Structures are given as structure tokens and as C-alpha cells.
Amino acid sequence: MTCIFCQIIKGEAVGQILYRDEQVTAFRDVHPIAPVHVLVVPNRHINSLEEAGEADEALLGHMLRVGRQMAAKEGVRDSGYRLVINTGPDAGQSVLHLHLHAIGGRPLPFRFEK
């Protein structure tokens, strides 16, 4: 199985990388839904939040902190931003590698269809 996010992390696929450390890599989403749309992904492959274990608690917190840093770096800290983790197909997870979306730069509706 070839994971596009693992390929981006390893430099085997193109990605506009904005941040990288020992635990995570952040890069622009290729299909943005807002002017700012950055993905924060663990460098170690984890399929989804459902597969993250107790040992991953620090990693999950780190992902949130990096998401916040990306919002500040992209200039949407003061206007507002959203941090989202989609888990599973019904939630819209399209790549089976845990990832956090940092989204902002325009008003974001909060509405679910019934």
C-alpha cells in the first residue's frame, strides 16, 4: 500500500512543506477548501485517530500545537481558524493516514445536513 502522505514526508512526492520536526510534518492541502488549508500529519504512519493509542497522546497534543502555530504563521490566528480531524469514510477521511486540517482565511460555516 502506498500512502501519499508517507511519500511527501519522505520527499518521494511533491508537497509544499511549511513545517517539519521529529514528530510531524505540515504542508498545504492540494485541494484547499479555504485560503488557508494546512495538513499536519505524524511522520509515523497511523491510519486514523481510531488507531492512535495511549502512547500517542503526546503526539496528538503536539499536532494540535503545530496546527495552532500554522494558523499563526498563515495569519489567521486573530480572525479565527478551525482544527479538524476526520476519522473514517463517513466523516470524509480520504487519505488513510492520520491528519489534522488547519483551516481559515474566510468565514467557515458550521452546519450539518440532516
MODELLER restraints for C-alpha pairs under 7 A, 6 or more apart:
rsr = mdl.restraints
at = mdl.atoms
rsr.add(forms.Gaussian(group=physical.xy_distance, feature=features.Distance(at['CA:5:A'], at['CA:97:A']), mean=6.87, stdev=0.5))
rsr.add(forms.Gaussian(group=physical.xy_distance, feature=features.Distance(at['CA:6:A'], at['CA:45:A']), mean=6.91, stdev=0.5))
rsr.add(forms.Gaussian(group=physical.xy_distance, feature=features.Distance(at['CA:7:A'], at['CA:13:A']), mean=5.18, stdev=0.5))
rsr.add(forms.Gaussian(group=physical.xy_distance, feature=features.Distance(at['CA:8:A'], at['CA:14:A']), mean=5.98, stdev=0.5))
rsr.add(forms.Gaussian(group=physical.xy_distance, feature=features.Distance(at['CA:8:A'], at['CA:15:A']), mean=5.72, stdev=0.5))
rsr.add(forms.Gaussian(group=physical.xy_distance, feature=features.Distance(at['CA:9:A'], at['CA:25:A']), mean=6.62, stdev=0.5))
rsr.add(forms.Gaussian(group=physical.xy_distance, feature=features.Distance(at['CA:9:A'], at['CA:43:A']), mean=6.48, stdev=0.5))
rsr.add(forms.Gaussian(group=physical.xy_distance, feature=features.Distance(at['CA:15:A'], at['CA:27:A']), mean=6.32, stdev=0.5))
rsr.add(forms.Gaussian(group=physical.xy_distance, feature=features.Distance(at['CA:16:A'], at['CA:27:A']), mean=5.25, stdev=0.5))
rsr.add(forms.Gaussian(group=physical.xy_distance, feature=features.Distance(at['CA:16:A'], at['CA:28:A']), mean=5.64, stdev=0.5))
rsr.add(forms.Gaussian(group=physical.xy_distance, feature=features.Distance(at['CA:17:A'], at['CA:26:A']), mean=5.84, stdev=0.5))
rsr.add(forms.Gaussian(group=physical.xy_distance, feature=features.Distance(at['CA:17:A'], at['CA:27:A']), mean=4.17, stdev=0.5))
rsr.add(forms.Gaussian(group=physical.xy_distance, feature=features.Distance(at['CA:17:A'], at['CA:28:A']), mean=6.81, stdev=0.5))
rsr.add(forms.Gaussian(group=physical.xy_distance, feature=features.Distance(at['CA:18:A'], at['CA:26:A']), mean=5.56, stdev=0.5))
rsr.add(forms.Gaussian(group=physical.xy_distance, feature=features.Distance(at['CA:18:A'], at['CA:27:A']), mean=5.21, stdev=0.5))
rsr.add(forms.Gaussian(group=physical.xy_distance, feature=features.Distance(at['CA:19:A'], at['CA:25:A']), mean=5.71, stdev=0.5))
rsr.add(forms.Gaussian(group=physical.xy_distance, feature=features.Distance(at['CA:19:A'], at['CA:26:A']), mean=4.99, stdev=0.5))
rsr.add(forms.Gaussian(group=physical.xy_distance, feature=features.Distance(at['CA:19:A'], at['CA:27:A']), mean=6.97, stdev=0.5))
rsr.add(forms.Gaussian(group=physical.xy_distance, feature=features.Distance(at['CA:20:A'], at['CA:26:A']), mean=6.28, stdev=0.5))
rsr.add(forms.Gaussian(group=physical.xy_distance, feature=features.Distance(at['CA:23:A'], at['CA:42:A']), mean=5.82, stdev=0.5))
rsr.add(forms.Gaussian(group=physical.xy_distance, feature=features.Distance(at['CA:23:A'], at['CA:43:A']), mean=5.56, stdev=0.5))
rsr.add(forms.Gaussian(group=physical.xy_distance, feature=features.Distance(at['CA:23:A'], at['CA:59:A']), mean=7.00, stdev=0.5))
rsr.add(forms.Gaussian(group=physical.xy_distance, feature=features.Distance(at['CA:24:A'], at['CA:40:A']), mean=6.60, stdev=0.5))
rsr.add(forms.Gaussian(group=physical.xy_distance, feature=features.Distance(at['CA:24:A'], at['CA:41:A']), mean=5.43, stdev=0.5))
rsr.add(forms.Gaussian(group=physical.xy_distance, feature=features.Distance(at['CA:24:A'], at['CA:42:A']), mean=4.30, stdev=0.5))
rsr.add(forms.Gaussian(group=physical.xy_distance, feature=features.Distance(at['CA:24:A'], at['CA:43:A']), mean=4.92, stdev=0.5))
rsr.add(forms.Gaussian(group=physical.xy_distance, feature=features.Distance(at['CA:25:A'], at['CA:40:A']), mean=5.80, stdev=0.5))
rsr.add(forms.Gaussian(group=physical.xy_distance, feature=features.Distance(at['CA:25:A'], at['CA:41:A']), mean=5.49, stdev=0.5))
rsr.add(forms.Gaussian(group=physical.xy_distance, feature=features.Distance(at['CA:25:A'], at['CA:42:A']), mean=6.46, stdev=0.5))
rsr.add(forms.Gaussian(group=physical.xy_distance, feature=features.Distance(at['CA:25:A'], at['CA:43:A']), mean=6.29, stdev=0.5))
rsr.add(forms.Gaussian(group=physical.xy_distance, feature=features.Distance(at['CA:26:A'], at['CA:38:A']), mean=6.55, stdev=0.5))
rsr.add(forms.Gaussian(group=physical.xy_distance, feature=features.Distance(at['CA:26:A'], at['CA:39:A']), mean=5.39, stdev=0.5))
rsr.add(forms.Gaussian(group=physical.xy_distance, feature=features.Distance(at['CA:26:A'], at['CA:40:A']), mean=4.30, stdev=0.5))
rsr.add(forms.Gaussian(group=physical.xy_distance, feature=features.Distance(at['CA:26:A'], at['CA:41:A']), mean=6.29, stdev=0.5))
rsr.add(forms.Gaussian(group=physical.xy_distance, feature=features.Distance(at['CA:27:A'], at['CA:38:A']), mean=5.51, stdev=0.5))
rsr.add(forms.Gaussian(group=physical.xy_distance, feature=features.Distance(at['CA:27:A'], at['CA:39:A']), mean=5.43, stdev=0.5))
rsr.add(forms.Gaussian(group=physical.xy_distance, feature=features.Distance(at['CA:27:A'], at['CA:40:A']), mean=6.77, stdev=0.5))
rsr.add(forms.Gaussian(group=physical.xy_distance, feature=features.Distance(at['CA:28:A'], at['CA:37:A']), mean=6.01, stdev=0.5))
rsr.add(forms.Gaussian(group=physical.xy_distance, feature=features.Distance(at['CA:28:A'], at['CA:38:A']), mean=4.41, stdev=0.5))
rsr.add(forms.Gaussian(group=physical.xy_distance, feature=features.Distance(at['CA:28:A'], at['CA:39:A']), mean=6.05, stdev=0.5))
rsr.add(forms.Gaussian(group=physical.xy_distance, feature=features.Distance(at['CA:29:A'], at['CA:37:A']), mean=5.69, stdev=0.5))
rsr.add(forms.Gaussian(group=physical.xy_distance, feature=features.Distance(at['CA:29:A'], at['CA:38:A']), mean=5.49, stdev=0.5))
rsr.add(forms.Gaussian(group=physical.xy_distance, feature=features.Distance(at['CA:29:A'], at['CA:39:A']), mean=6.00, stdev=0.5))
rsr.add(forms.Gaussian(group=physical.xy_distance, feature=features.Distance(at['CA:34:A'], at['CA:103:A']), mean=6.40, stdev=0.5))
rsr.add(forms.Gaussian(group=physical.xy_distance, feature=features.Distance(at['CA:34:A'], at['CA:104:A']), mean=6.03, stdev=0.5))
rsr.add(forms.Gaussian(group=physical.xy_distance, feature=features.Distance(at['CA:34:A'], at['CA:105:A']), mean=6.28, stdev=0.5))
rsr.add(forms.Gaussian(group=physical.xy_distance, feature=features.Distance(at['CA:34:A'], at['CA:106:A']), mean=6.57, stdev=0.5))
rsr.add(forms.Gaussian(group=physical.xy_distance, feature=features.Distance(at['CA:35:A'], at['CA:104:A']), mean=6.54, stdev=0.5))
rsr.add(forms.Gaussian(group=physical.xy_distance, feature=features.Distance(at['CA:35:A'], at['CA:105:A']), mean=5.16, stdev=0.5))
rsr.add(forms.Gaussian(group=physical.xy_distance, feature=features.Distance(at['CA:36:A'], at['CA:74:A']), mean=6.87, stdev=0.5))
rsr.add(forms.Gaussian(group=physical.xy_distance, feature=features.Distance(at['CA:36:A'], at['CA:103:A']), mean=5.37, stdev=0.5))
rsr.add(forms.Gaussian(group=physical.xy_distance, feature=features.Distance(at['CA:36:A'], at['CA:104:A']), mean=5.02, stdev=0.5))
rsr.add(forms.Gaussian(group=physical.xy_distance, feature=features.Distance(at['CA:36:A'], at['CA:105:A']), mean=5.51, stdev=0.5))
rsr.add(forms.Gaussian(group=physical.xy_distance, feature=features.Distance(at['CA:37:A'], at['CA:101:A']), mean=6.60, stdev=0.5))
rsr.add(forms.Gaussian(group=physical.xy_distance, feature=features.Distance(at['CA:37:A'], at['CA:102:A']), mean=5.59, stdev=0.5))
rsr.add(forms.Gaussian(group=physical.xy_distance, feature=features.Distance(at['CA:37:A'], at['CA:103:A']), mean=4.56, stdev=0.5))
rsr.add(forms.Gaussian(group=physical.xy_distance, feature=features.Distance(at['CA:37:A'], at['CA:104:A']), mean=6.74, stdev=0.5))
rsr.add(forms.Gaussian(group=physical.xy_distance, feature=features.Distance(at['CA:38:A'], at['CA:101:A']), mean=5.79, stdev=0.5))
rsr.add(forms.Gaussian(group=physical.xy_distance, feature=features.Distance(at['CA:38:A'], at['CA:102:A']), mean=5.08, stdev=0.5))
rsr.add(forms.Gaussian(group=physical.xy_distance, feature=features.Distance(at['CA:38:A'], at['CA:103:A']), mean=6.61, stdev=0.5))
rsr.add(forms.Gaussian(group=physical.xy_distance, feature=features.Distance(at['CA:39:A'], at['CA:99:A']), mean=6.21, stdev=0.5))
rsr.add(forms.Gaussian(group=physical.xy_distance, feature=features.Distance(at['CA:39:A'], at['CA:100:A']), mean=5.52, stdev=0.5))
rsr.add(forms.Gaussian(group=physical.xy_distance, feature=features.Distance(at['CA:39:A'], at['CA:101:A']), mean=4.76, stdev=0.5))
rsr.add(forms.Gaussian(group=physical.xy_distance, feature=features.Distance(at['CA:39:A'], at['CA:102:A']), mean=6.26, stdev=0.5))
rsr.add(forms.Gaussian(group=physical.xy_distance, feature=features.Distance(at['CA:40:A'], at['CA:63:A']), mean=6.37, stdev=0.5))
rsr.add(forms.Gaussian(group=physical.xy_distance, feature=features.Distance(at['CA:40:A'], at['CA:67:A']), mean=6.51, stdev=0.5))
rsr.add(forms.Gaussian(group=physical.xy_distance, feature=features.Distance(at['CA:40:A'], at['CA:99:A']), mean=5.56, stdev=0.5))
rsr.add(forms.Gaussian(group=physical.xy_distance, feature=features.Distance(at['CA:40:A'], at['CA:100:A']), mean=5.04, stdev=0.5))
rsr.add(forms.Gaussian(group=physical.xy_distance, feature=features.Distance(at['CA:40:A'], at['CA:101:A']), mean=6.54, stdev=0.5))
rsr.add(forms.Gaussian(group=physical.xy_distance, feature=features.Distance(at['CA:41:A'], at['CA:98:A']), mean=6.23, stdev=0.5))
rsr.add(forms.Gaussian(group=physical.xy_distance, feature=features.Distance(at['CA:41:A'], at['CA:99:A']), mean=4.55, stdev=0.5))
rsr.add(forms.Gaussian(group=physical.xy_distance, feature=features.Distance(at['CA:41:A'], at['CA:100:A']), mean=6.47, stdev=0.5))
rsr.add(forms.Gaussian(group=physical.xy_distance, feature=features.Distance(at['CA:42:A'], at['CA:98:A']), mean=6.97, stdev=0.5))
rsr.add(forms.Gaussian(group=physical.xy_distance, feature=features.Distance(at['CA:45:A'], at['CA:97:A']), mean=6.11, stdev=0.5))
rsr.add(forms.Gaussian(group=physical.xy_distance, feature=features.Distance(at['CA:46:A'], at['CA:52:A']), mean=6.74, stdev=0.5))
rsr.add(forms.Gaussian(group=physical.xy_distance, feature=features.Distance(at['CA:46:A'], at['CA:97:A']), mean=5.47, stdev=0.5))
rsr.add(forms.Gaussian(group=physical.xy_distance, feature=features.Distance(at['CA:46:A'], at['CA:98:A']), mean=5.60, stdev=0.5))
rsr.add(forms.Gaussian(group=physical.xy_distance, feature=features.Distance(at['CA:47:A'], at['CA:96:A']), mean=4.77, stdev=0.5))
rsr.add(forms.Gaussian(group=physical.xy_distance, feature=features.Distance(at['CA:47:A'], at['CA:97:A']), mean=4.25, stdev=0.5))
rsr.add(forms.Gaussian(group=physical.xy_distance, feature=features.Distance(at['CA:47:A'], at['CA:98:A']), mean=5.41, stdev=0.5))
rsr.add(forms.Gaussian(group=physical.xy_distance, feature=features.Distance(at['CA:48:A'], at['CA:87:A']), mean=5.97, stdev=0.5))
rsr.add(forms.Gaussian(group=physical.xy_distance, feature=features.Distance(at['CA:48:A'], at['CA:96:A']), mean=6.33, stdev=0.5))
rsr.add(forms.Gaussian(group=physical.xy_distance, feature=features.Distance(at['CA:48:A'], at['CA:97:A']), mean=5.79, stdev=0.5))
rsr.add(forms.Gaussian(group=physical.xy_distance, feature=features.Distance(at['CA:48:A'], at['CA:98:A']), mean=4.38, stdev=0.5))
rsr.add(forms.Gaussian(group=physical.xy_distance, feature=features.Distance(at['CA:49:A'], at['CA:87:A']), mean=6.15, stdev=0.5))
rsr.add(forms.Gaussian(group=physical.xy_distance, feature=features.Distance(at['CA:49:A'], at['CA:98:A']), mean=6.08, stdev=0.5))
rsr.add(forms.Gaussian(group=physical.xy_distance, feature=features.Distance(at['CA:67:A'], at['CA:83:A']), mean=6.80, stdev=0.5))
rsr.add(forms.Gaussian(group=physical.xy_distance, feature=features.Distance(at['CA:67:A'], at['CA:102:A']), mean=5.62, stdev=0.5))
rsr.add(forms.Gaussian(group=physical.xy_distance, feature=features.Distance(at['CA:71:A'], at['CA:77:A']), mean=5.30, stdev=0.5))
rsr.add(forms.Gaussian(group=physical.xy_distance, feature=features.Distance(at['CA:71:A'], at['CA:81:A']), mean=6.70, stdev=0.5))
rsr.add(forms.Gaussian(group=physical.xy_distance, feature=features.Distance(at['CA:71:A'], at['CA:102:A']), mean=6.65, stdev=0.5))
rsr.add(forms.Gaussian(group=physical.xy_distance, feature=features.Distance(at['CA:76:A'], at['CA:104:A']), mean=6.11, stdev=0.5))
rsr.add(forms.Gaussian(group=physical.xy_distance, feature=features.Distance(at['CA:76:A'], at['CA:105:A']), mean=5.93, stdev=0.5))
rsr.add(forms.Gaussian(group=physical.xy_distance, feature=features.Distance(at['CA:80:A'], at['CA:104:A']), mean=6.52, stdev=0.5))
rsr.add(forms.Gaussian(group=physical.xy_distance, feature=features.Distance(at['CA:81:A'], at['CA:102:A']), mean=6.85, stdev=0.5))
rsr.add(forms.Gaussian(group=physical.xy_distance, feature=features.Distance(at['CA:81:A'], at['CA:103:A']), mean=5.52, stdev=0.5))
rsr.add(forms.Gaussian(group=physical.xy_distance, feature=features.Distance(at['CA:81:A'], at['CA:104:A']), mean=4.46, stdev=0.5))
rsr.add(forms.Gaussian(group=physical.xy_distance, feature=features.Distance(at['CA:82:A'], at['CA:102:A']), mean=5.76, stdev=0.5))
rsr.add(forms.Gaussian(group=physical.xy_distance, feature=features.Distance(at['CA:82:A'], at['CA:103:A']), mean=5.13, stdev=0.5))
rsr.add(forms.Gaussian(group=physical.xy_distance, feature=features.Distance(at['CA:82:A'], at['CA:104:A']), mean=6.38, stdev=0.5))
rsr.add(forms.Gaussian(group=physical.xy_distance, feature=features.Distance(at['CA:83:A'], at['CA:100:A']), mean=6.50, stdev=0.5))
rsr.add(forms.Gaussian(group=physical.xy_distance, feature=features.Distance(at['CA:83:A'], at['CA:101:A']), mean=5.47, stdev=0.5))
rsr.add(forms.Gaussian(group=physical.xy_distance, feature=features.Distance(at['CA:83:A'], at['CA:102:A']), mean=4.73, stdev=0.5))
rsr.add(forms.Gaussian(group=physical.xy_distance, feature=features.Distance(at['CA:83:A'], at['CA:103:A']), mean=6.49, stdev=0.5))
rsr.add(forms.Gaussian(group=physical.xy_distance, feature=features.Distance(at['CA:84:A'], at['CA:100:A']), mean=5.52, stdev=0.5))
rsr.add(forms.Gaussian(group=physical.xy_distance, feature=features.Distance(at['CA:84:A'], at['CA:101:A']), mean=5.03, stdev=0.5))
rsr.add(forms.Gaussian(group=physical.xy_distance, feature=features.Distance(at['CA:84:A'], at['CA:102:A']), mean=6.77, stdev=0.5))
rsr.add(forms.Gaussian(group=physical.xy_distance, feature=features.Distance(at['CA:85:A'], at['CA:99:A']), mean=6.25, stdev=0.5))
rsr.add(forms.Gaussian(group=physical.xy_distance, feature=features.Distance(at['CA:85:A'], at['CA:100:A']), mean=4.81, stdev=0.5))
rsr.add(forms.Gaussian(group=physical.xy_distance, feature=features.Distance(at['CA:85:A'], at['CA:101:A']), mean=6.40, stdev=0.5))
rsr.add(forms.Gaussian(group=physical.xy_distance, feature=features.Distance(at['CA:86:A'], at['CA:92:A']), mean=5.94, stdev=0.5))
rsr.add(forms.Gaussian(group=physical.xy_distance, feature=features.Distance(at['CA:86:A'], at['CA:93:A']), mean=5.08, stdev=0.5))
rsr.add(forms.Gaussian(group=physical.xy_distance, feature=features.Distance(at['CA:87:A'], at['CA:93:A']), mean=5.55, stdev=0.5))
